[in-house]
Amino acid sequence: MPGWRCVRFVLAVAVLAPISGCLFRSHPVESRISTAPLKQATEAELIDRINSQAASIKTLNATVDISTSVGGWTKGKITQYQTISGYIMVRKPQMLRMIGLLPIVRNRAFDMVSNGQTFELSIPPKNRFIVGRNDIITNSSQPLENLRPQHILDALLVREIDTASEIAVLENSYETVADLKKKKEVQQPDYVITVIRRGDAGWYLSRKIIFSRLDLEPHEQIVYDQHGYIASDVHYSNFSDHEGIDFASGINIWRPQQEYAINLTVQKLVLNQPLADEQFALQQPAGAQVVHFDAPNSSRNSGGDSQPSK
């Protein structure tokens, strides 16, 4: 009986061998993985990198170019606005001032200050003076009126991870990058630190910080609101050393819920020099129309992503 089984096996192989080429087919697969040299880091090292950078910056004084655009899927079009020059000042924990200048004449297009909880926004060309809270979004049809200082602050300075109220986990992921030599897109490994935060209603996804494996710099930060929607998607580029502190000169902020983008190009940067209280004081222009933004339009746009900077 065992001998007969061997015979049947041999016969089966002999029968199938001629047609095996019809049952199986192979073809070469082109590699789409980047061959660039990559750096390595542990979860603890990446978290320490974020926290050390955050702790090392106390004040910021920058000359910037500001370009904005409004629109997307909801509006059905995108409107690009002319790039203007301006200034941004930050003093931790939460003071911020941002000034935009009109082209050529260099008069102020807007002037915005915030203490972290409330803000004031002066728009001289429209003779408007807006007062409101950082955690309220009105979805105004006027792009400048949708600006909130906390969103600028959270994009400029990546907040440290608070181990008392946040949990951070590491993901080994991939990003699509351009291979200039091969002139095609390839997949390149990256690191993603996902931060879960404790809120009033429990734990929620707070943000994701994506590190490039080429330089271990945070090249993207995605901030979520407490409903799980993306509140801000910020991209960082062109890092340079400022007395031992790496800082990006390209900061691109996309607010998908309000469908507007702010691109900041840092032309000059001074870190950790004293900034006085009067540099964050904004006077209401005489005769300006005062507008109060005190009530949210909807719970979804109530700015749940706003959190104090460390």
C-alpha positions as CSV (number, residue, x, y, z in Angstrom):
1,M,0.0,0.0,0.0
2,P,2.7,2.5,0.8
3,G,4.4,1.7,-2.5
4,W,1.2,2.5,-4.4
5,R,1.0,5.9,-2.7
6,C,4.4,6.7,-3.9
7,V,3.5,5.7,-7.4
8,R,0.4,8.0,-7.3
9,F,2.4,10.9,-6.1
10,V,5.0,10.5,-8.8
11,L,2.2,10.2,-11.4
12,A,0.6,13.4,-10.1
13,V,3.8,15.4,-10.3
14,A,4.4,14.1,-13.8
15,V,0.9,15.2,-14.9
16,L,1.0,18.6,-13.3
17,A,4.5,19.6,-14.2
18,P,3.8,20.5,-17.8
19,I,0.9,22.8,-16.9
20,S,2.4,24.4,-13.8
21,G,3.4,27.4,-15.9
22,C,-0.3,28.1,-16.5
23,L,-1.2,27.9,-12.8
24,F,1.5,30.3,-11.6
25,R,3.0,33.5,-13.0
26,S,5.7,35.7,-11.6
27,H,7.0,39.2,-12.6
28,P,9.6,41.5,-11.1
29,V,8.4,44.2,-8.6
30,E,10.2,47.6,-8.7
31,S,11.3,48.8,-5.3
32,R,9.5,51.9,-4.2
33,I,11.4,52.2,-0.9
34,S,13.8,55.1,-0.4
35,T,17.4,54.2,-0.2
36,A,18.4,57.4,1.6
37,P,20.5,56.9,4.8
38,L,18.2,57.1,7.8
39,K,18.7,58.0,11.5
40,Q,17.3,56.0,14.3
41,A,15.8,57.0,17.7
42,T,13.7,55.5,20.4
43,E,10.4,56.7,21.6
44,A,12.0,58.1,24.8
45,E,14.6,60.0,22.7
46,L,11.9,61.5,20.4
47,I,9.8,62.6,23.4
48,D,12.9,64.1,25.1
49,R,13.7,65.9,21.8
50,I,10.2,67.5,21.8
51,N,10.3,68.4,25.5
52,S,13.9,69.8,25.5
53,Q,13.1,72.0,22.4
54,A,9.9,73.3,24.1
55,A,11.7,74.1,27.3
56,S,14.6,75.8,25.6
57,I,12.4,78.6,24.0
58,K,11.1,81.3,26.4
59,T,10.5,84.1,23.9
60,L,10.5,84.5,20.2
61,N,10.8,87.6,18.0
62,A,10.5,86.9,14.3
63,T,10.3,88.9,11.0
64,V,8.2,86.8,8.7
65,D,6.5,86.7,5.3
66,I,2.9,85.8,5.6
67,S,0.8,84.3,2.8
68,T,-2.8,83.1,3.2
69,S,-5.3,81.3,1.1
70,V,-9.0,80.6,1.7
71,G,-11.2,77.8,0.3
72,G,-11.4,74.1,-0.4
73,W,-13.9,71.4,-1.1
74,T,-16.7,73.2,0.8
75,K,-16.3,76.6,-0.9
76,G,-15.5,75.0,-4.3
77,K,-12.5,77.3,-4.9
78,I,-9.3,78.5,-3.4
79,T,-8.4,82.1,-3.2
80,Q,-4.7,83.1,-2.8
81,Y,-3.9,86.4,-1.2
82,Q,-0.8,88.5,-1.8
83,T,2.2,87.7,0.4
84,I,2.8,90.4,3.1
85,S,5.5,91.1,5.6
86,G,5.0,91.0,9.3
87,Y,6.2,90.4,12.8
88,I,5.5,87.7,15.4
89,M,6.4,88.0,19.1
90,V,5.9,85.2,21.7
91,R,6.5,85.2,25.4
92,K,5.7,82.1,27.3
93,P,3.5,80.8,28.6
94,Q,0.8,82.3,26.4
95,M,1.5,85.8,25.2
96,L,1.5,86.4,21.4
97,R,1.4,89.3,19.1
98,M,1.2,89.1,15.3
99,I,1.4,92.1,12.9
100,G,0.8,92.1,9.2
101,L,1.9,95.0,7.0
102,L,0.3,96.1,3.7
103,P,2.5,95.9,0.6
104,I,4.5,99.0,-0.5
105,V,2.9,101.5,2.0
106,R,3.8,99.3,5.0
107,N,0.7,100.3,7.0
108,R,-0.8,97.7,9.2
109,A,-3.1,95.3,7.6
110,F,-3.9,93.7,11.0
111,D,-2.6,93.6,14.5
112,M,-3.5,90.8,16.9
113,V,-2.6,90.2,20.5
114,S,-3.5,87.4,22.9
115,N,-2.9,86.4,26.5
116,G,-3.8,82.8,25.8
117,Q,-7.5,83.1,26.9
118,T,-8.8,86.1,25.0
119,F,-7.6,88.1,22.0
120,E,-7.9,91.5,20.3
121,L,-7.6,91.9,16.6
122,S,-7.4,95.3,14.9
123,I,-8.0,95.6,11.2
124,P,-7.3,99.2,10.2
125,P,-8.3,98.9,6.5
126,K,-11.8,97.9,7.6
127,N,-11.8,100.1,10.7
128,R,-12.8,97.0,12.8
129,F,-11.6,96.1,16.3
130,I,-12.5,92.5,17.3
131,V,-12.5,91.1,20.8
132,G,-13.0,87.5,21.6
133,R,-12.0,84.2,23.1
134,N,-9.4,81.9,21.7
135,D,-11.6,78.9,22.0
136,I,-14.4,80.2,19.8
137,I,-14.5,80.1,16.0
138,T,-17.1,82.2,14.2
139,N,-16.4,81.0,10.6
140,S,-16.6,84.6,9.4
141,S,-16.6,85.2,5.7
142,Q,-13.6,87.5,6.3
143,P,-10.4,85.4,6.4
144,L,-8.6,87.5,9.0
145,E,-11.5,87.2,11.4
146,N,-11.0,83.5,11.5
147,L,-7.4,83.8,12.8
148,R,-6.9,82.7,16.4
149,P,-3.7,83.4,18.2
150,Q,-3.6,80.0,19.9
151,H,-3.5,78.2,16.5
152,I,-0.5,80.3,15.5
153,L,1.2,79.7,18.9
154,D,0.6,75.9,18.8
155,A,2.1,75.8,15.3
156,L,5.1,77.9,16.0
157,L,6.1,76.1,19.2
158,V,5.5,72.4,19.4
159,R,4.2,71.9,22.9
160,E,6.0,69.5,25.2
161,I,4.3,66.3,26.1
162,D,2.9,66.4,29.6
163,T,3.3,63.0,31.1
164,A,0.7,63.8,33.8
165,S,-2.2,64.4,31.4
166,E,-0.9,62.8,28.2
167,I,0.1,59.4,26.9
168,A,2.5,59.2,23.9
169,V,3.2,56.1,21.8
170,L,5.6,55.5,18.9
171,E,4.6,54.2,15.4
172,N,7.1,53.2,12.8
173,S,5.4,54.4,9.6
174,Y,6.1,55.6,6.1
175,E,5.7,58.8,4.2
176,T,5.7,59.5,0.4
177,V,8.7,61.6,-0.7
178,A,10.2,62.6,-4.0
179,D,13.3,60.7,-5.1
180,L,15.1,63.4,-7.1
181,K,17.7,61.0,-8.6
182,K,15.1,58.5,-9.9
183,K,12.5,61.3,-10.5
184,K,9.7,59.4,-8.9
185,E,7.8,59.1,-5.6
186,V,9.0,56.5,-3.0
187,Q,8.1,55.4,0.4
188,Q,10.4,56.5,3.2
189,P,10.2,55.3,6.8
190,D,9.4,57.9,9.4
191,Y,8.5,58.1,13.1
192,V,5.1,59.1,14.4
193,I,4.6,60.1,18.0
194,T,0.8,59.9,18.8
195,V,-0.3,61.9,21.8
196,I,-3.5,60.9,23.7
197,R,-4.8,63.6,26.1
198,R,-7.2,63.5,29.0
199,G,-10.0,65.9,28.4
200,D,-13.3,66.8,30.3
201,A,-15.1,63.9,28.6
202,G,-12.2,61.4,28.9
203,W,-9.2,60.4,26.7
204,Y,-9.0,61.7,23.2
205,L,-6.6,61.8,20.3
206,S,-4.8,65.1,20.7
207,R,-2.1,65.2,18.1
208,K,0.4,63.4,15.9
209,I,4.0,64.5,15.5
210,I,5.8,63.1,12.4
211,F,9.6,63.0,12.5
212,S,11.7,62.6,9.3
213,R,14.2,59.8,9.5
214,L,16.7,61.9,7.6
215,D,17.3,64.5,10.4
216,L,14.9,63.4,13.2
217,E,13.2,66.9,13.0
218,P,9.4,67.2,13.4
219,H,8.4,67.9,9.8
220,E,4.6,67.7,10.5
221,Q,2.2,68.1,13.4
222,I,-1.5,67.2,13.1
223,V,-3.7,68.6,15.9
224,Y,-7.1,67.2,16.6
225,D,-10.1,68.7,18.4
226,Q,-12.0,66.7,21.1
227,H,-14.4,65.4,18.5
228,G,-11.7,63.6,16.5
229,Y,-11.6,66.1,13.6
230,I,-8.4,67.5,12.3
231,A,-8.1,71.1,13.6
232,S,-4.7,72.0,12.2
233,D,-2.2,70.3,9.9
234,V,1.2,72.0,10.2
235,H,4.2,71.3,8.0
236,Y,7.7,72.4,8.9
237,S,10.7,72.8,6.6
238,N,14.2,74.3,6.3
239,F,15.4,73.9,9.8
240,S,18.4,75.9,10.9
241,D,20.4,76.3,14.1
242,H,19.8,79.3,16.3
243,E,22.4,79.2,19.1
244,G,21.8,75.5,19.7
245,I,18.1,75.5,19.0
246,D,16.8,74.1,15.7
247,F,13.9,76.1,14.3
248,A,12.0,75.8,11.0
249,S,12.0,78.8,8.6
250,G,9.0,77.4,6.7
251,I,5.8,76.8,8.7
252,N,2.6,76.0,6.8
253,I,-0.6,75.9,8.7
254,W,-3.8,74.4,7.2
255,R,-7.1,74.7,9.1
256,P,-9.5,72.3,7.3
257,Q,-12.6,73.0,9.2
258,Q,-12.4,76.8,8.4
259,E,-10.7,76.1,5.1
260,Y,-7.9,78.6,5.3
261,A,-4.1,78.3,5.2
262,I,-1.3,80.5,6.6
263,N,2.2,80.0,5.3
264,L,4.9,81.7,7.4
265,T,8.5,82.1,6.1
266,V,10.8,83.2,8.9
267,Q,13.3,85.8,7.5
268,K,14.8,86.8,10.9
269,L,14.6,85.1,14.3
270,V,15.7,86.1,17.7
271,L,15.1,83.7,20.6
272,N,15.1,84.2,24.4
273,Q,15.5,87.9,24.5
274,P,13.3,89.8,27.0
275,L,9.9,91.1,25.8
276,A,8.1,93.7,27.9
277,D,4.4,93.8,28.7
278,E,3.8,96.9,26.6
279,Q,5.0,94.9,23.5
280,F,1.8,92.9,23.9
281,A,-0.5,95.8,24.4
282,L,-2.9,96.8,21.6
283,Q,-4.8,100.1,21.7
284,Q,-8.3,100.3,20.2
285,P,-8.2,102.9,17.4
286,A,-10.5,105.8,17.8
287,G,-13.8,105.4,15.9
288,A,-13.2,101.7,15.1
289,Q,-16.2,99.4,14.9
290,V,-16.0,97.0,17.9
291,V,-17.1,93.5,17.3
292,H,-17.4,90.9,20.1
293,F,-16.9,87.2,19.3
294,D,-18.3,85.6,22.5
295,A,-20.6,82.8,21.3
296,P,-19.7,79.7,19.2
297,N,-21.6,79.0,16.1
298,S,-21.5,75.2,16.7
299,S,-20.1,72.7,19.1
300,R,-17.9,71.3,16.3
301,N,-16.1,74.6,15.7
302,S,-15.8,75.5,19.4
303,G,-12.0,75.2,19.2
304,G,-11.5,72.1,21.3
305,D,-7.9,71.9,20.0
306,S,-6.8,75.0,21.9
307,Q,-4.6,74.0,24.8
308,P,-2.2,76.2,26.8
309,S,1.4,76.2,25.6
310,K,4.0,75.0,28.1
